[in-house]
Amino acid sequence: MSRQRRYGRTLPETLGEYARRKPARFHMPGHKGQDMPFGGRLAGWDITELDGTDDLAGPEGVIALTERGYAEAYGARASLLLVGGSTAGLNAMALSLGENKRVLLGRDCHKGALAALALAGHDAQFLLPAYDERDGIAGMITPRQVHEALSERQADAVLLTSPNYFGMCADVEGIANAAHSHGALLLVDGAHGAHFPFSSRLPGFPSGKVDMWCVSAHKTLAAFTQSAVLHVGPCCPIGEEQVRRMRNMVQTSSPSYLLMVSLDRALHLARTVGFEKHLDRVEILRQRIDRINGLRVLGKECLGHGIVAQDPTRLVIDVTERGIDGRQADGFLAERGIVCEMSDIYRLVLITTPQDPDEWYDRLIDGLTHLPYGTEQAIKEPARQMEGLRVCSLREAMLGPSESLPLSSAVGRIAACAAGVYPPGLATLVPGERIEGQAADYLLRQRALGFALFGVTDGRISCVREDSGL
């Protein structure tokens, strides 16, 4: 297929010019660019691989230009657009390692990381991050933990989550040095840190020392949902073409041009508008929230326990001194048209970006000021730091036959999914571990106290079937 530039020099120009010409479209997608009640004029930009529109599977034109722009901005050797979110990036990174590798990762990892390792057939060794009992927040794995684990048993790669949902960042450079000193690659799930390169006031990221990492542009940049980028670092021994082949294997062969053009525009906005003015706005907003009785915005006091920085654009508001829990506060704000990213028993989590109108911040302050007072005492029960006995591999547990059982009846069975308490979000059980009575009792107790559980639905957990042969 010819990829000569027939419509424009960039991806947005190409799609805009194609829509402006209003051709008779005898090609996909089926809506043919006609206006739709929910899509409006966007439908005209939703096209497919044609002469002049390039091909994400092997880009040479306008898509390649966008990818080069990301590589330059992030200090990567190569950057690959993703239309399946960072989940696709995790899968591609795992497959790029080869077969039957051993990967070290924290028990705070995203479920997508577990799925990626299971699908790739890799063995996993888990590290347990520290826990901040004061704020009920998990810490991050540390360079020392990585060094000690790799000294005890060699691994092919370390998979790190940084930043986490609360904007807490690990010592990525220290962990990279520890991994590389033992011959292991460092892969980073940086989904929540897509904006970090665009201000020196944001947490730094040592792109020159990370082998591969993925970022979710849709989380903190002005990109559509599912838009993400996979980066190959300058130090990575794995070739760009191998990573691209793996990316193509786990991603649709019909990628959305709307997602790709949103990635192009998101990069343009981040580079031109930037985050400096926004960081000034957010600092003022933090101060305004801190002045509200019974509220506290988490910040530098959270450093420690492996946390070396916190994303200032991520507002984590503790409401416990107000006498209510975060979920009640979330509901109160939602009734007033203020929707938070998430909430837990202690706090609210809000994502801010340069696209926020100033008026939203005034509405937020008004809503927080009028939060009701309650009489609840915050439950500050320490998280149980436990690790179960591994009985089988991630792949065997997650891809084999399973059944759902009441947690109270699952003692002695093998977990087919990760399960734990939120907060702090550490996995009490990971797939392949035997469910001990202590772990089941802890999860049930936390549920009774009002904590949210992940991996447990209506008191039931997915277990490997007894007739699976494991």
N, C-alpha and C positions, 0 to 999 in steps of 0.2 A: 504494500500500500504506500502510495506517495505521501510524504509528510512535509511537502513544501508549504511555506506559509502563504496561505491564500486569503486569509481574513484579517489578520492583525499580528502585531509583534509580540503581544503577551496573551496569556490565557483569557483575562477579562475582555481585552479588545477582540479576540477571536470569537468568543461566544456572543458578545454584544453585536458585532458586525453580522454574524450569521443570523441572529434573530432579526436584525434590522432589515435584512434583504428579503425576509419572508418567503423562503423557497418552498416549493411543493415538496414536502418531506415524505419520501417513500423509504423511510428507514426508522429504526427504533429511536425513542420510545413510542409506545402506542398512543399517547395523548397528542402527538404530532405538533406540539408547541402551541396548542390552542389554550386560551385562558380557561382556568379552572376556578371554581368557587374558593378553594383553599390555597391556590398557588398564584393566581393572578398572572402578572407579566413574567414571573420566574419561569413559567413553563416554556417560554421561548428560548431560554438559556439551557434547558435540559436536553442535551443532545447525546450523540454517541461518537465512536471513533470514525472519523471521516477524513478525506483528504484535507490536510491543513489543520486538523484539530488535535493531532498527536495521539499517542497511545501510552497509557500509564504503564503497561507491562514492559515496554522497552522505549522510553521516551527519547526523542531526538529534537523536538521543537519547543512549543510553548510550555509544555509540562516540564520538560527538562530545564527550561529557564527558571521556572518556579522552584524546582528542586535545588538548583544551584544557588538560588537566593537564600534558601533555608540553610544550606551547608555553610555559606559565608556568614550568615547571622549567628549560627550556633557553633562555629568552629569545628565543623565535622569534615571528614574526608568526603563523605557522600551523605545525602539526605534523600529519603524515599517517602513519598506521600502515601498516607494510609486513609482508606475510606471505611475501615472497620474498627476505628478507634485504636487506643493503645493495646487493646486485646489482640488485634492482628499483629501489632509490633512484638508483643511478648511471644506469640506463636512463632513468628519469623526468627526472632533471636534464638529461641530454643532449638528450632530445627537447624539453624545455621551452625550450631555446635557440632553437628554430626550425630552419630548413634551411640546409645548406651553410655552417656557421659554422667558424671557426678557433679551435682550442683549444690552449693551451700546457700541457704536463704533464711530469712527471719520468719518467725511464726506470726509476724504482723503483715505478711505478704497478701496481696490481692488474690481473690479466688481465681482470677484469670492467669496468674502466675502458676498456680498449682495445675490448672488445666493444660497450660502450655507444656509443662514438664511431663505430665502424664501422656499427652498426645505424642510428644517426641520420644517417649520411652526412657527418659533420664531418671537416675536415682537421685534422691533428695536427702540432704542432711539439714536439720533445722536448728537454728540458734534462737534463743529466747531473749528478746530485748529486756532491758530493765524497766521498772515501773515507777512512776511518780505518784506516790500515795496521796500527796496533798491535793493534786489536781485531777487524779484519776486518769492520767494520760500515759500511754505507753511511750517508753523512750525508743531509741534506735539502736541497732546493732553497732558495735564499735570496732575500730581497727584491731584492738587487742583481742576481742573475741574471734575475729576472722583469722588473725595470726595463730592463735592457740589452736583453733579448730583445724586449720590447714597443716599445722605442725604435727598434729595427732594423726590426721588422715588426709591424704592428698585429694583435691577436687579439681575439676576442669574449669569451673566457673563459679563466681559468686553473683547472686542475683539480689540486688538491693532495692528497696522501696524508699525513695526520697525525692521530694517531700511527701509526707503523708497527708491524710485528709485534713488535719489540723494545721497544715503548713509547717510542720516541724521537719527540720533537715538534718541528715546525718553528716558525719565527716567523710564525704565522698572521696576526697583526695587521700586521706589516711587509709581508707579501706582499699582504694585502688593500689596504693603502694604495698599494702599487706598482701593483697591478692597476687599482684604481679611478682612479688618477691618469692612466691611459692609456685610460679608458673601457671596461675589461674587467670582467666579473663574476668573482667568486671562488666556486668550488664546492669543497667539501672532502669527501673520502672519509675520514670520521672513524670508520670501523667499529669500531676498537679503543678508542675513547674515550667510550663511552656513559656511563661513570660519572663523568666529569670534573666535571659541575655540582654534585656532591653533597658536596664538601669543598673548602675553600679551600687545603688542603694538596695537592690534586691539580693537575696543570697547568691553567692557565686557558685559556679559549676565548672569543675576542671575538665572541660571537654577533651583536652589533650591527653588525659590519663584514663578516660573511660573508653572501653572497647566498643560497646553498643548501648544506645539508650533510646527510649521512646518518650514522646510528650504528647499530651492530648490538647491540641490547639483549641478545641471546642470548650475546654474547661475555663480557660483564663484569657484567651485571645478572641477576637471577633470572628470566629469561624462557626459553621454549622455543626450540629451534633454528629458525632462519628468521625469528624475530621481530626487527624493526628499525623505525626511524622516520626519516622524511624531514622535514627542517625547512626552512621558508622564512624567511629572515632579515628583520628590519625594513627593511633597506636595499634589498631585492631589487626591481627594477623589474618583474619578472614577476608576474602576478597569481596568487593562491592557486588560483583555479578552473582556470587553465591547467595549473598543476603537478598538480592533482588529476586532471584529464583524462588527462594523460600517465601519471600513476601507474596509473590504471585501465586504460590500454592495455597496460601491461607486467606487470600482475598478474592473477592468476586472478579470475574473476567469482564464484567460490565460496570466499571466504576462510575459513580455519579459525577458528572461534570459540575454540578452545583456545589458538591462538597469540595472538589478540587479548586474551583474558582474562589470559593470562600477561604480556602487556605492561602491562595495568592493574595487576596485582599487583606486577610488578617495579618500577614507578614508586612504588607505595605503600611497598614495603619500602625503596627507596632514600631516600625522603623521611623515613620514620619511624625505621628502624634506622640508616640512613646509613653512612658509611665511616670515621668518626673512630676508633671502637674498633678497626676492622679495620686501619687504618693504623698504630696502635700495635702491634698484633700482628705485622704484616709487618715493621716496623722491628726488632723483637726477633728475628724469624726471620732477617732479613738478617744481623744481627750473629752469630747462631749459625752460619749457613752460612760466613761469612767466617772464623770461628775454626777451620774444618775444614781440615786440611793439604791444600794443592794445589788449593783451590777459591777462586774470586773472584766476587763478585756485582757485575756492572757497575752503575755509578751515575753520579755527577756527573763522573767523569773522562772520560765520553763526550761531554760538552758541547763544542760546537765543530763545525766542518764543517756548519754550518747547523742543528745540534741545539741547542735552547735549553732543553729540559726533558726529563726522563725519568719515565715513570709508575712511581711507587714500588710499585704493586701487581703489576707485571710483573717477575718474578724471572728475570734472564738470568745464568746461572751458567757461567763459563768453567772448563773442567776440564782444560785443556791442561797445566797444571803437575803434574797427577796422572799424566801420561804415557799417557793414553788419549784417545780422541776422544769427542765428545758422543754419537754414536750408540751406542757401546759402553756408555757410562754410562746412556743411555736404556734399553737392553735389560736391563741389570743391575737397574735400578730396577723395570722392568715385571715382571720375574720375581718381585719382592717385593711386587707389588700397588700400585706407585706409578707412575702414568701421567702423563707430561709432555705438554704441549701440542705441543711439537716439539723436534727436536734437529738440530744440524748437526755439521760436523767439529770445531768448536771448543767448542760450548756446549750447554746445556739451556735451554729457555724454559718457564717455568711461569706460569700465570695463577692469581692468587689473588683471592678475593672474600669478602665477609662471610659467605657461606654455608659456608665451609670449617670443619669441626669442628676444634677445637684438637688433637685426637688425630692428625689427618692430619699436622700439622706435626711432631709427635714422631716419627711414622713416617718422614717425609721426612728428618729429621736423622739418624735411625738408618741409613737406606739410604745417604745421602750419606757418612756416616762410614765405612761399610764398602765403599765403592767400591774396586775393586782398583787397585793401582798398576801402571803399565806402563812401557815404555821408549821409547814413540813420541815423536819430536820433532815439535812442532806445525809444520805447513807454513804459513808466513806469507808466501806468495808474493803480491805485490801484485796486486790486480785490474786487469785491462787496461781502461783508460778509452778506449773506442772508439765511434765512431758511423759507421754504414754509409751508403752512398749511397741516398737514397730514390728508388725507381723508380716507384712507384704509390701510391695512397691506401690507408689502412687498409681501407676498405670493399672496394676491388677485391681486395686481398690476402686478406682474411679471409673474404669471402663468395663469392669466385670459385672455380672448380674447382681442386683441389689434389691432390698426390700425396706419398707418403712416400718419402724417399730417404735412403740412408746419408749422414751428414754429410760424410764424406770425398769423396763424389761430388756434393755439392750446391753446390760452388763455382761462382759465376757465376749461380746461380738466385736467384729472389726468395723471401724468407721469407714463409710464410703464417701464421706464429705468432711470438710473442715467444720468445726463447731466451736463456739466460744461466746463470751459475754461482751456486750458493747455498752459502755466503754469497759475496757480500754481497746478492744478489738484484737487481742491476742488469741490465737487459736489454742483452746484447751485440748482439742483433739484435731489431728490432721488425718487425711485419708491413709489407711493402712495401719493405724494404731489400734490396739485393743482398748475397748471401752472399759475402764476400771470403775469400780463402785465409787471411789473417791471423786473421780471426774464427773460421773453422772449426778452424784449428790450435790456437788458444787454447782453444776449448771441448773439443776432444779431449784436449789435454794436461791440463786441469783434471780431466776425467773419469778419466784414467789415474792422477792423483795422489790420487783418492778423493773429490773434491768432487762434490756432487750437482748435476745440471743440470736446469733446467726448460725445457720446450719441446723436449727431446730424449729420446726413448724408445728404449731398446735401440740407441743410436747412430744413430737415424734422426730426421729433421726434416721437418716439413710444408712443402712448397714449392708455389708457384703453378705450375700445369701450363703447359708450353711452348706448348700449343695454345690458351691462353686469350686470346691476342692482346695480352698486355702485354709 
